[in-house]
Amino acid sequence: MPASQATRQSHSEGIYHVIHIRSRFIRTHVNRDTSAFELLYDRYERILYSIALRLTTRADLAEAVLSEVFTELWKRRLPLDLTKHRLKTHLFERVETAALRLVANA
């Protein structure tokens, strides 16, 4: 397979994966699908933790940030219009807000 075709196929698979995560995430909020929520957590936990750690400079606070963000998503089932906001951007904003609030109160 030519390199350009392999690149296109890899890109297509990546796009499919993102669409799959988004659709599973929507079902999570509609049906309380724990496997979809676990998929979301597995996909974003590392990057969100690293952002939280960079903002809080403390592992315990970074873990608290992640716990708060994912618990809030699960409990409140926040309505997300994924046509206007990217899921990743939404999660990054929630982590930043929670981290800054915890640092201010620590």
Secondary structure, 3 states (H helix, E strand, C coil): CCHHHHHHHHHHHHHHHHHHHHHHHHHHHHHCCHHHHHHHHHHHHHHHHHHHHHHHCCHHHHHHHHHHHHHHHHHHCCCCCCCCCCHHHHHHHHHHHHHHHHHHHC
